[in-house]
């Protein structure tokens, strides 16, 4: 049995929720700059991680928390 947790950070769901477009547009530059990847996550990033985890490639990974944040938390903790 495999049991994991996934912890996504900022995920841009503006294309899925019209209400978030206005709110997100105000945060966009700030949020994008917080990530070492230079972008906010997409719903597809979470889906692709889930597919990896549930497929044969991720079979030997178990009991972990997969942080899906493009390195944002690490950057916030390790300020240069």
C-alpha positions, 0 to 999 in steps of 0.5 A: 500500500502506498500512502503519501501527502501532496502539498501544493503551494500557489496554484493558478486556477484562474482558468478554472474559476472566473472569480479568482482572475481579478484577485490573482491578477493583483498577486501575479507579479509578487507570487511569480517572483517568490518561486525559483522557477519564476512561475506559479504552479498550474493545476497540471503540475499537481495532476502530473505529480499525482500520475507519477506517484500512482504509476509504476515510476513512483512505485518505490516512493512511499510515506512522503509529503510531496511539496509541489511548489517549484522551490518556493518554500525553500527559497523563503526559508533560505534567503540569500 
